[in-house]
Every structure is written in C-alpha cells, then in structure tokens.
C-alpha cells in the first residue's frame, strides 16, 4: 500500500429534506491490490431526516422513549412532546463520479451512523479527495494529522494566500475541488503507539456550525508496512469507530427548519436531571449521542465480536462546549498507551485508540461516565460472543 495514491471523490448535495455531503474513499492503492475497480465518492439524495432514537424505544430500559422539551409559555413552565428527528447535512459515499447512486455501507460499518465514510491510508500514501458541493451553502474538507499545502487545508482565514490557494477554503454550491493530503510519518503511529491511529476530517467554513450540521468523518492511518491488502491494520480482527458527540441543533445550519418557529416567544428551558434536581442541563435540542445514536439504539449487531479476538476501538469527541467525555466499557478492559483500563478521557476533538481482547461473554454497556451525558442518551451496548 505504501506510496500509492488513495483517491476519493467527495460531494455535498442539497437534498429535498436533508442535504448530504458525500465523502467516500476511492482508494486506487486498495483497488490495485485487490483487483477491484477504484471506487468513487460523491453526494446523493436522501429524503429522510436523522433520527437520534430510531424505533422510538429506549433500548437500555426496553421502554418506549418519551421525548419532551421544556418551554416557558405565558410565564409558566410547560413540558411538550418534541421530535427526535432533525435535518442534517452529512458526508456520504457514492458508487461513481456521476454522484447518483449511494454506495451502501457494509454491515461491519453500520455503526458509523451519521459520520462520514471511513478514509484509510498507510504512511507513505497520498490521499486525493474530489469534493463536490451540491448543497445551498459553502462547505469544505479539513483533515487532522496529514500533511497538506494551502490549497488543501479547507479553512478560510487570513493566511497571506490568494487565488488557487483559496479555492479550498469554502467550496461554493455546485463547485468541485480536489484536496490532496500526504500521509507522512508524522500522521502515522508514533514510537510506543499501536500500528494504526485515528484522525478526523470535518467542514471548517464555519468551525462551529458546520460540525453541528453533521459534517464530520473518521480517517484511520496505519504505520508503514502495517496495513493488510484491505487497508486494515495487521493483527486486528475487528475495528470500531465511535464519536462521543454533543450536537447543538440550534447552531446547525438547519436550525430554522428543525426548531419551533415560536422559540422567540416561547423559549426552550433547561431540562432537569430529575424532577427534583437542582441541576439543569441543556434544552431538548442539545443531543448527546454515539455516532448519532442515543439511548442504546446503535445497532448491536454492528458492535459484536468474538471472545479472544483482537479488537481496536477508535474513540473521539466533538467540538462543543461540553464535549469532554469519559468512555467506559462494562465487562471487559482495554489497553491505551500501554496502560490497562476500562475508562478513558476525551477532551473536545481528542482522538484515542484502545485495544481490547474480550474475555467476558455477554451484552455490555458502553457509555459516557459523565452522569448527565449518559442520562441524556450517550449510551450504547456491545456484545461478546463465544
């Protein structure tokens, strides 16, 4: 794989209900090793919104999920039912450069939820992303960790450049841009790391509103010579990518469509931890999820492994005010930075790699140990089979 060019075609599309950015990897290096065709990534249309609680059931309790918000109405506190679905703009993968047909995710990556497609590379590779914007506003692709020139940074600010070096800052509606990212040693595992690490990419035109709209995705980089033909790191049987994310839907570019029109006269109030609590958290439209799944709704089949397998977890956090999290695995332990634990810490936008060899069979909780995050929905499950 080393020294090859990883080609991706990415595109943002304005959708009837939910604009989607299609970011998919077309990896020529992978295709050349497997004999397959080079995939293309581009945006497509979807006529659904994102549901944080698909099925309407709190899977952790087994009870119907009752979603409500608190409002101030005529000077009084009033609780009302509220939806769990929101319009989102997402990176999505397409089958070819016509950007007409979405490429379905394999079952093992079903758990990625509203995250963008997984991009893989190995130290020594070059990643090329063809990004098309079919939405109604400018967006970009900004990567972490990899090396890029000014025409591939994907962030607008006064940096002394002009012309072609500014074309990446915010791709306009209908526009296309090629991002080129070099995977140098500094993007791969350091001395003492395991043989693959996680980075992320996201839109950076508006650093606050773009991620809250849904424009975030993962990127896994393997050490030089440590990737199998399919791009997965050597020695690993399973991999999972989980973003512990607080989303402020009021700061999304779709806030006007998603929130009640009378918010100015009947504002949303903080939700109390319990009916007797003195601690208010956030209004109902601030969500706490794992890859967009709340209250245990992340598909268990996608987080299932066998006892004794070598499993790598890549966990990372979002960019908001309380995106500090403490992921906790029930039932089994992980090794992070050569230390064994079952809880780790994430600062906003921090990325952590954790290795697990599960020895305890069963269905186990996986959640944020900050109590009101877990109560707010930041909880899922994983399964270990014999």
N, C-alpha and C positions, 0 to 999 in steps of 0.2 A: 504493500500500500504506500510506503514511504516514497515521497517525491512525485506522486500523482496529483492531478487536479481534481478536486471534488467540486462538481458543477451543480448548482441549484438554480431553479427558476422560481422566484417568489413574486407574488402578485396580490395586491389588495383589490377586492371587488366590492362595489356598492351593491348590497343585497336589498331585496324587496323589504324584508323586515330587519335583517341582521347583516350588516356589511361584514365581509370576511376578508382578511388578508391571507392569501395563500402563500405559505412559505414551505417549500418542500425541497428535499435534497435530491439533486440528480448527481450521483456520485460516479464519475467516469472511472475512478480508480477501483471502486467496488465492482462496477459492471465488467471491467476488463478481467477481473479475477474470477468472477462467477460466470462469465459468458453471457450475461443478460444484457438487455438494452439499457441505455442510460435513461434514468427516469427524469421527468420534467416536473417542476413545481410551479403552480400558478393558482390564481384565485378562482373560485367558482361561486355559484349561488346556492344559498340555503334559505329556506323560508321558515325557519324556526328560530326561536329565541333560546338563550341558555337558561336551563332550569337548575338551580343550585340544589334542589331536593327532588330529583326525578322520581316519579312514582308516588309522591306525596306521603311517604312513610318515613318516620324516624327509624332507621334500620337498627340503631343501637337499642332502642326501647321496644321496637316492634309495634309501636302505636302510630296511628295517623298523625302526621305532622300538622300542627296548627300554627300557621304563620300570621302574626299580628304585628301591628305597629301602634305606637302611642302618639297621640296628637293633642294639641291644645285647640279646643273648639269652644268659642264663646267663653274663654277664661277657664274652661274645665278640662280635666284630663280624660281623654276618650280613647279606648282601645278599639281598633278596627282590623278586620282581616286584610291582609296585603298579599300580593303575589310573590312567588319565589323565582319568577322568570324575568329576565332582563335582556334587552337588545345588547349584543356585543359585537365588536369588530375583532376578528381572530385571524391569525396566520393559518393557512390551510394548504395542503399539498394537492397538486393536480397531476393527471396522468401524462400530459404532454403540454407543449408550448401553445396550444390553442386555448388553454385555460378554460375548457368547457366541462371536463369531467373530473370530479374529485377523486383522488386516489384513496381508497378505503384503508383505514389503519388495520394492522394485523391485531389479532386478539391479545397478544402479549403487551401491546402498547395502548390498549383501550383505556388504561388508567390515566393516560395523559390528559384526558378531559379537555378543558378549553385552552391548554397550552398549545403552542405552535409545534410543527413537526420536529422530531429529533434530528439534529445535524451531527454527523460523525466525521471524524478525521483522525489522522495519526501525525505525530511530529514529523515534519518534512513535507507535508502536503500543502496544497493551496486550495482554498475554498472560494468558489465563484458563485455568487448568487445573482440571478436575474430577477429583479424585483419590479413588478408592475402594480401600479396603484389604480384600482377601479372603484375606489370609494369617492366620497364627496369632499375630502379634505386631505392635505398633505400628511404623509407618514414616511417612516424611514426604517432602516435596519441598522441598529448599533450593536456590535458584538463586544463581549468582555473577553479579555485574555489574549486573543490572537493579535497579530501584527497587521496594521493597515496604514495606507497612505491617506492623505487628506480627502481624496475623492471617494473614500470607502468608510468614513467614520460614522456617518449617519446622524450627526448632531449639529444644529445650527447655533453658532456663536461667533463673535468677532475673533478670528484666528489669523488674520492677515492674508487670507487666501481670496481668490476670486475666480470667476469663470467656471471651468470644468470641475475645479476643486470644491465648488459649492453645490454642484448638481445632486450630490448625495444627501445634502442636509435635510431636505424635505421633498420627496418625490411628489409632484403635483397630481391631482386627479387625472387619470388617463395616461400618466407618464410611466416610463420604464427606466431603470438604472441598473447597471452591473456593479455589484460590490465584490471586491477582491480582498480576501483575508489570507495572510500567510500564517501557517501553523509552525512557528519557530519553537525552539527548545523552551523558551520562556512560557509558552502556552501549555506545555505538557507537564506531567508529574515532576515534582522536584525530588531531590535526594530525600529518601525517607518516606515518600508518598507511595501509594499503591500504583498499579500500572495504568490507571486512567483517572481523569478528573473531569469535573463538571464546570462548564461556563454557561452563560445565558446570553440571549440576544433579545432586544426589545426596540420598539419605536422610541425615538428621542426628540421628535419635533417639539412636543410638549412633554417634558420628562415626567410630569405629574399626571396629566390627563390621559396620555396615550396608554400607559400600563393599566390604568383603571378602566379603560375601554376594552382591554383584553389582549393587548399586543405584546406578549412575552413568549419566549420559547427556550428550550434547552439545547445545549451543544456539549457532546462528550468527546474529549481528546485522549487518545491512547498514546502511551510512550512509543518512541521509535522502535519498530520491530516487534511491538507487543499487541498488534491487532490481528485477529483471525480474518480469514477471507471475507466474512460478512461484516467486518468492522468492529465486532465486539471484542473486548479485551481478553487476552489469553487467561485461562484459569478460572473464568467465570461461567456459571451455569445460567444465572438469571440476573437481570438488572431492573431496577425500578427507579423512576424519577418522580419526586413528589415536591411540589411547591406549597409551602405553608404561606397562604396569602390572605391578607386583609384587603378587600376591594371597597373603595368608596364609590358607590354607584352615583352619588350626587356630583362627583367630579369626573364622571365619564362624559365623553362627547355625546352620548345618547341620553343624558340626564333629562332633557325636556320630554323625550318620549317615554322614559321609564318611570318618572316620578309624577305624583298627582299635580294637576295644573293649579290647584289652590294652595300650594305649600306656603305662599306668602301670607295668606290669611289664616291658615290652619297648619302651623308648622309642626313638623315631627319632633317628638320628645325623645330623650334618652330612655333606653329600655333598662329596667331594673333587673339585677341579677336574680332576685326572688321577689315575691310580693311584699316581703318585709325588709328587703335590703335597702341600705342607705347608699349603695354604690350603683350609680348609673353608668352604663357602658356607652353605647352609641345608638343613634336612630336605627330603625329596622333595615335601612338600605345600605348599611355598612356590614359587609359579609365577612365571615371567617371560614375559609374552606381549604381543602386539599385538592389542588388542581381544578377548583370549581365545584367540587362535590362537598356537600355539608351533611352532617348528621348520619354518617355511615353509609352514604349512597354510592361511594366509589365502588365499582364492580369488584366483588370479592374474587371472582374467577381470574381477574387480571392481576391480583396480588397474591397468587397461590404458588407455593414452592414445595419441594420435597425435603424431608428430613435429610440432613447431611450434604445438601447442595451448597455450592459456593455462590452466595448471593451478594450483589453490590447495590446498595441504596445510595442514590444521589438526592440530597435534600437541599432546598434553598428557600429563601424568603423573598417577600415582595418589597415594595418601595415606600409604603405608607408610614404614618406616624406611630402605629403600634405593631409594625411588622417585625417585632422581636419575639422569637418563639422558642419553645423547648420541646422538640420532638421526643416522644417516649414510646418505646416498643415494649409491650407486655409479652411475657412468656419466653423471650429469647434475648440474647445480648449481641452487641456489635463491637467492632474494633474501629476506632477513629484515631488517627495519628498515633498508632501503636499503643493505645490505651483502651482497655475493655470497659464498656459502659452500657447502659440501656436508656440513657437520656443524653441529649446534646443540646447545644445552644446555637441559635441563629440570630445574628444581628440583621437589620434590614439589608437586603440584597446579598447576604452572605451565602456561600455555596460550600457544602460539606459532603464528603464521601465516606460512607460507612460500610464495612464488610461484615456479613453475617454467615455463620454456618449453623442453621437452626437445628436444635436437638430436642425441642419440645413440641410435640404434635398437637394441633388444635387450631381453633379460630381465636385470634388475639387482637386486642385493641392496639391501635396506632394513633396517637393523638398529641396535641399540644398540651403541655402540662401547666400552662398559664390558665387558671381556672375559668375565667370568663371567655377565653378563646374556645376552650373545649365546650363550654355550655352554649356558646354561640354557633357551634356547628363544626369546629375544626377537629373532627374525629373520624376515623375510619377503622377498617379491620384488615388484617392479613391472615392467610391460612397456611399452615404447615401440614402436609400430608405424609403418611408413612413412606 
